[in-house]
Each structure stands twice: as structure tokens, then as C-alpha cells.
């Protein structure tokens, strides 16, 4: 079996939540963590809704260092 790609989702607003839902339904991808600016409650709810037990970070660099994702989905304001 092929190794799954670890996905780090940055931002869990409408777009980030949509991306997380999409990745959660794709074979070959595992959501490995969320990064949020400060308030983790929305990320905690989203993780629960998707049946995920994953870390939630407020520090992007720490998340990158600890998770070492193959895919980063960036969903922040431009």
C-alpha cells in the first residue's frame, strides 16, 4: 500500500474547513494537524466533526517542525 501524504491545514475558516473536508475524503491523504491564529475552538470542533484526533497549533513553524507534512493547505487572509 502506498504511504499517505500528511496534510497540515493552516486556517480553519470557511475555506480551510472546506479544504479539510475535501482532504478527509481523499484516499492517500491524512490530515495531520491544524494551525490557527489564536482561538482553537473552531479547529477543535472541526476535528471532532471529521472524527480526527490531531494536534492544533498556534505556531506555524512548530507545526511544520513536529509534523513534517508533505502537503500544506494555506487558507489565510490575503
N, C-alpha and C positions, 0 to 999 in steps of 0.2 A: 504494500500500500504506500502511496506517496505521502510524504510529510506535508502536513498542513501549514499554511502561512499564518504566522501570528500577526494580528492586526491591532494597532493602537489607535483608538478613536479619540481625536482631540476636539473637544467641544461637543456638547450634547443638547444643543438647542434643536430646532426643527430639522435642520439639515443633518446634524450629527446623529440624531435619533434615527432618521431615515437611513443614513449610511449604516448604522449599527444593525438595524433591522435587516437590511439587504445582505450584509456580510454574515449575519447569523443564519441566513437561509442558503448560503452558497456552500456547496461541498468544497473542501480544500482550504477553508479559511476558518480560523478560530479567533474570536475577539479576546485579546489578552489583557486589555485594560482600557480605562477611560482617563482622559486628562480634562480637568475643568479649571476655570479661573479661581474660584473660591468656594462656592456653595456646592457641596457634594450631594445634596438631597435628590436632585433631578437625576444624577448619574446612578445613585443607589436604586431609585425607582426603576429606571430603565434596565439596569442589570437584573433586577428582580423580575420585571416583566418578560425579559428574554431568557430567564432561567439560568443566568450566569452568576458564578461566584468568582469575581475578578477584582483586582485592586483598582482603586480610584485614586488618582494623583492630582495634586495641585501644582506640581513641579514637572514641567515637560522633560527637562534634562534627566531628572531622576527616573522618570518613567522609561525613557529611552535606554538608560544605562541598565536598569533592572530587567526590563522585558526583552530588549534587543529584538524588536519587531522586524519582520520582513516588509510589512505594509504599514504606512501611517496615513490615516484619513484625517486631513486637516479641515475643520469646519468652524472657523472663527471669522469674526468680522473682518471685512477688507476695507 
